[in-house]
Amino acid sequence: MSTGRYTPGPDHRPETETNTAPLDAAQASNDRAASYGNAPSYSSGGPETPATGAAPTPSAGVTPERKVTRAGVIWAAVVAALVLLILLIIFILQNQELVLVKFLGFEGSVPLGMALFIAAVTGGVLVAAAGGARILQLRRNTHRSRVQQRR
């Protein structure tokens, strides 16, 4: 705000100014925009500054906070899963040598990449089953403690 101009604050009282050095019109407009949000600026009408309100521009050192949305997280997870899937396909295609696999009396020849993939998926299923059982156990214990607290 420049010296000699009256601009009421958000509570309709004049602002007290600590710095009385004159500002150029662009800096005064930016200061008002930062102070009053989207309030219109009433400039002197010079050719370089519009008389209508403009959207406030972020300061040089301040970056707007970005919100993390569920859609963004899901999109990132899908992209990561696709990259892993492509790498897995490349791994399986590069390991096509037949290997002899024996399990519980069964025996057969399978490509090495596919055998390792089957082993990894089976391990993942076992870990998921153990984790799911533990989650159910914790939920049951929490439910029991809530029921006891109500009594």
N, C-alpha and C positions, 0 to 999 in steps of 0.2 A: 504494500500500500504506500502511496507517495504522500508526502507532506502536504497538508492543506485540503485533503479530500476526506469527506465523512462517509464511512461505510459502516453501517450497523453490523454487529456480530449476530450470531444465531439467536441470542436472547434479546435482540433489538436494543442493545446498549452499545454506545461507541466503544471500539476497542482501544486499549491503551497501547501505544507504540513505543517500544524501547529503542529502536533504531530509527533515527530521523533522516538518514541518508536517502536522497531521492533514488527511486528504482526506475528502470526502464519499463515500458508498457508490457512487454512480454513477461518479464519476471513478476510484475505485479499481478498479471492475469493468472500465472501459474500458482502464485502464493494464495490468491483467493480461491482458486479451484481446489487446491489441496486443503484449505481450511474449511470450505463450505460444501464439499462434495460436488454434487451436480447443480448447484445453484448458478443461475446465469450471472455472467460478469458484465458490468456496465462500464465499458471503457470510454475513453474520450472520443472514440470513433476515428482513430487514425487509420490510414490505409493498411498498415501491417497488422492491426488487431481488429478482429470482427467484433461488432457490438453485441452479437448474440452469444449465448452460453455455449461453450464447447466442452466436450468430454475431458475430464482431467487427465493429464498425461502423467505417468509414473515418474518419480524423481529418478535421477541417474543412478543412485546407489540402492534404490528400493525395488525389489522384484515382487510382483503379485504372488500370493500364495496359491499353489495349485491344489485342487481337490482330487483325491483319489476316489474313483467311483468303482462300483462293482463291475460295470461293463468294461472299464479299463483293465481291471485286474484279470477278468476272464479273458479278454483279448490277449493280454500278455501271456497268460497261461497256455492258451491255444497256440500262440506262435512258438513258445518254448517247446510244447509237446510236438509240434510239427517238425521243428529242427531235430529233436531227439529221434523222431520216427524216421526221418531221412537218414540220419547217421546209423540207425539200427538196420535199415534196409541195405545201406552200403556195406555194413559189417557182415550181414548174412550173405550178400552176393559175393563178397570177397573170400568167404570161407565155405566153399562148396565141396570140399573133399569129404568123401563118405567115411564115417567112423562107425565102429561097432559099439552099440549101446546095449548093456545088459541091466535089467531091472526086475527083481522078484521072479526070476525064472524066465522072463521074456527077453528076447534078444532080437536085435534088428539093426540095420544100417541106416543111418540118417546123416544128412549133411551136417558138418561141424557147427556152422552158424546157427542152424535150426535147433540142434541139440542144446547149445548154450542158451538160446532164446527160451526154449521150453523150461530149462532149469531155472532161469532168472524169473520167469513168470510164475513158476511153481513156488519159488522162494517168496516172491511178493504176495502171493495168495496166502501162504502160511503166516507171514508177518501181519497181513491185514486181518486174518482170522483171530490171531492172538490179540492184536490191538482192539478189535471189535469186542472180544470177550471182556477185556479189561475195562473198556468204556461202559459196557453194560453193567459190570460189577460196581463201578463207581457211581453210576446213576442209581442203581438199586440201593446202595448204601446211603446216598444223599436223600433219596425218597424216604427211606426208613427214619433217618434222623429228623426230617421235617415233620413226619407224622408224629414222632415222639415229642417234638417241641410243641405241637398243637394241643396235646393232651394235658 
